[in-house]
Amino acid sequence: MSSPDPTVFIVDDDEAVRDSVAILLECAGFRVESYDSPLAFLQSDAPSRRGCLLVDVRMPQMSGLDLQERLVQEGRALPVIVMTGHADVPLAVRAMKAGAIDFVEKPFEEQALVDSVRSALARAGNGAADPPAAPAATTPPPPEPAVSPEIQARLDSLTPRERDVLQWLVEGKSNKVIAFELSISPRTVEIHRARVMEKMRADSLPSLVRMALSAGVGPRSAE
């Protein structure tokens, strides 16, 4: 018997978000199932099926990070995409360092979300069904990705001040907070931020964070 198409499993306690994301992804041709909590997801057969997980980072009782850690401990191979608000960027970065393949920032840019899900499902189709079991005590760190020469060259093109701004952006800080920390004006931060995005060729904050992580630039709070 042939296996069903891979499924996008949406886990979010906000019904409006679940519905809007499900409609978007179904219109894009994906098979979708929604769950209102991590526990409801874990109590179903979804974790053992082929697909990817699109999970909100902040939920009561069990967070998206907790759910991701649980799946790793159980040896589940579902690729994980974290949904986050801007204030939760440090948590999203932690999730990516723990093995999530991407994060998408609310409010969603529709094409970016569709592209991320498509990439995750491609990985699910090629991924191993039986990954090595993880130690039960803690979530093991994923292998450090190799830095591509192209991304390293972009990073090397940043000035020291632009590197400082990039560091704070990866930590999820607002322009106002970055300005205070660096003793510069918010307008100056905006200019540096625009230059960082341009030099790194990033079309979104998640894209910038992915590149920064691949080059070893991570939030101090997550280390």
C-alpha positions as CSV (number, residue, x, y, z in Angstrom):
1,M,0.0,0.0,0.0
2,S,1.5,3.4,-0.9
3,S,2.1,5.9,1.9
4,P,0.0,9.0,2.0
5,D,1.4,12.4,1.0
6,P,3.5,14.1,3.7
7,T,1.5,16.3,6.0
8,V,2.1,19.7,7.5
9,F,1.2,19.5,11.2
10,I,0.2,22.9,12.6
11,V,0.4,23.2,16.4
12,D,-0.8,26.6,17.8
13,D,-3.2,27.4,20.7
14,D,-4.6,30.4,18.7
15,E,-7.5,29.2,16.6
16,A,-7.3,32.2,14.2
17,V,-3.7,31.5,13.5
18,R,-4.3,27.8,12.9
19,D,-7.1,28.5,10.5
20,S,-5.4,31.2,8.5
21,V,-2.2,29.2,8.2
22,A,-4.1,26.0,7.3
23,I,-6.1,27.8,4.6
24,L,-2.9,29.4,3.1
25,L,-1.1,26.0,3.0
26,E,-4.0,24.1,1.7
27,C,-4.5,26.7,-1.1
28,A,-0.8,26.1,-1.9
29,G,-1.5,22.4,-2.3
30,F,-0.3,21.0,1.0
31,R,-2.0,18.3,3.1
32,V,-2.6,20.0,6.5
33,E,-3.7,18.9,10.0
34,S,-4.1,21.3,12.9
35,Y,-3.8,20.8,16.7
36,D,-4.6,23.2,19.4
37,S,-1.8,22.1,21.8
38,P,1.4,20.1,21.9
39,L,-0.3,17.5,24.1
40,A,-3.1,16.9,21.5
41,F,-0.4,16.5,18.8
42,L,1.6,14.0,20.9
43,Q,-1.5,12.0,21.8
44,S,-2.3,11.5,18.1
45,D,-0.4,9.3,15.6
46,A,1.0,12.4,13.9
47,P,4.6,12.3,15.4
48,S,5.1,8.9,13.7
49,R,3.9,10.0,10.3
50,R,5.8,11.6,7.4
51,G,5.6,15.4,7.2
52,C,6.8,18.5,9.0
53,L,5.9,20.3,12.1
54,L,4.9,24.0,12.1
55,V,4.8,25.0,15.8
56,D,4.2,28.2,17.8
57,V,7.1,28.9,20.2
58,R,4.9,30.2,23.1
59,M,2.0,28.1,24.3
60,P,0.7,27.2,27.8
61,Q,1.6,24.0,29.5
62,M,4.2,23.0,26.8
63,S,6.1,25.4,24.6
64,G,7.2,24.8,21.0
65,L,10.7,24.3,22.3
66,D,9.5,21.7,24.8
67,L,7.7,19.9,22.0
68,Q,10.7,19.9,19.8
69,E,12.9,18.5,22.7
70,R,10.3,15.8,23.3
71,L,10.4,14.7,19.7
72,V,14.2,14.6,19.7
73,Q,14.2,12.5,22.9
74,E,11.7,10.0,21.2
75,G,13.9,9.8,18.1
76,R,11.3,11.4,15.8
77,A,12.5,12.7,12.5
78,L,9.9,15.4,11.8
79,P,11.5,18.6,10.5
80,V,10.5,21.5,12.7
81,I,9.6,25.1,11.7
82,V,9.1,27.5,14.6
83,M,6.5,30.3,14.4
84,T,7.5,33.3,16.5
85,G,6.8,37.0,17.2
86,H,9.7,39.4,17.0
87,A,10.1,39.4,20.8
88,D,10.6,35.6,20.7
89,V,13.5,35.6,18.2
90,P,16.0,34.4,20.8
91,L,13.7,31.4,21.5
92,A,13.5,30.7,17.8
93,V,17.3,30.9,17.5
94,R,17.5,28.4,20.4
95,A,15.2,26.1,18.6
96,M,17.3,26.3,15.4
97,K,20.5,25.6,17.4
98,A,18.6,22.5,18.8
99,G,17.7,21.3,15.4
100,A,14.8,23.2,14.0
101,I,15.3,23.9,10.3
102,D,13.7,27.4,10.2
103,F,11.6,29.9,11.9
104,V,8.9,32.2,10.5
105,E,8.1,35.5,12.1
106,K,4.5,36.8,12.7
107,P,2.9,38.4,10.8
108,F,3.8,35.9,8.1
109,E,5.1,36.8,4.7
110,E,3.0,34.2,2.8
111,Q,5.5,33.2,0.2
112,A,8.3,32.8,2.8
113,L,6.1,30.5,4.8
114,V,5.2,28.4,1.8
115,D,8.8,28.2,0.7
116,S,9.9,27.1,4.2
117,V,7.2,24.4,4.4
118,R,8.2,23.2,0.9
119,S,11.8,22.9,2.0
120,A,10.9,21.1,5.2
121,L,8.7,18.6,3.4
122,A,11.5,17.9,0.9
123,R,13.8,17.2,3.8
124,A,11.1,14.9,5.3
125,G,11.0,13.0,2.1
126,N,14.7,12.5,2.1
127,G,15.3,12.2,5.8
128,A,16.1,9.0,7.7
129,A,13.2,7.3,9.3
130,D,15.3,5.9,12.1
131,P,17.7,8.6,13.4
132,P,20.1,7.8,16.2
133,A,18.4,7.8,19.6
134,A,19.2,11.0,21.6
135,P,20.2,10.9,25.3
136,A,17.2,11.3,27.5
137,A,18.8,13.9,29.8
138,T,19.2,16.8,27.5
139,T,18.7,17.7,23.8
140,P,21.9,17.1,22.0
141,P,23.3,20.0,19.9
142,P,23.2,19.4,16.2
143,P,26.4,19.2,14.2
144,E,27.9,22.7,13.6
145,P,27.1,23.5,9.9
146,A,30.0,24.4,7.7
147,V,30.2,28.0,6.8
148,S,29.9,28.6,3.1
149,P,32.6,30.8,1.7
150,E,29.9,33.1,0.2
151,I,28.2,33.7,3.6
152,Q,31.6,34.2,5.3
153,A,32.6,36.7,2.7
154,R,29.3,38.6,3.3
155,L,30.0,38.6,7.1
156,D,33.6,39.7,6.6
157,S,32.3,42.7,4.6
158,L,30.5,44.1,7.7
159,T,32.1,46.9,9.7
160,P,32.7,46.3,13.4
161,R,29.6,48.5,14.2
162,E,27.5,46.5,11.7
163,R,28.7,43.3,13.4
164,D,27.5,44.7,16.7
165,V,24.1,45.4,15.3
166,L,23.9,42.0,13.7
167,Q,24.7,40.4,17.1
168,W,21.8,42.3,18.8
169,L,19.4,41.5,15.9
170,V,20.1,37.8,16.3
171,E,19.2,38.3,20.0
172,G,15.9,39.7,18.9
173,K,16.4,43.2,20.3
174,S,14.5,46.2,18.9
175,N,16.1,49.2,17.3
176,K,15.5,51.2,20.4
177,V,17.2,48.7,22.7
178,I,20.1,48.3,20.3
179,A,20.5,52.1,20.2
180,F,20.6,52.2,24.0
181,E,23.1,49.3,24.2
182,L,25.4,50.8,21.6
183,S,24.9,54.5,22.8
184,I,23.8,55.6,19.3
185,S,20.5,56.9,18.0
186,P,17.7,54.7,16.8
187,R,18.0,56.3,13.4
188,T,21.6,55.3,13.2
189,V,20.6,51.7,14.1
190,E,18.1,51.7,11.3
191,I,20.9,52.7,8.9
192,H,23.2,50.0,10.1
193,R,20.4,47.5,10.1
194,A,19.6,48.3,6.4
195,R,23.3,48.0,5.5
196,V,23.6,44.6,7.3
197,M,20.5,43.3,5.4
198,E,22.0,44.6,2.1
199,K,25.5,43.2,2.7
200,M,24.2,39.9,3.9
201,R,21.7,39.8,1.0
202,A,18.9,38.9,3.5
203,D,15.3,39.5,2.5
204,S,13.9,38.9,6.0
205,L,15.0,38.7,9.6
206,P,14.7,34.8,9.6
207,S,16.9,34.7,6.5
208,L,19.5,36.9,8.2
209,V,19.4,34.8,11.4
210,R,19.9,31.6,9.4
211,M,23.0,33.0,7.8
212,A,24.3,34.4,11.1
213,L,23.9,31.1,12.8
214,S,25.6,29.2,9.9
215,A,28.6,31.6,10.4
216,G,28.7,31.1,14.1
217,V,27.0,34.3,15.2
218,G,24.6,33.4,17.9
219,P,22.8,35.1,20.8
220,R,24.8,35.6,23.9
221,S,21.7,34.8,26.0
222,A,21.5,31.3,24.3
223,E,25.1,30.3,25.0
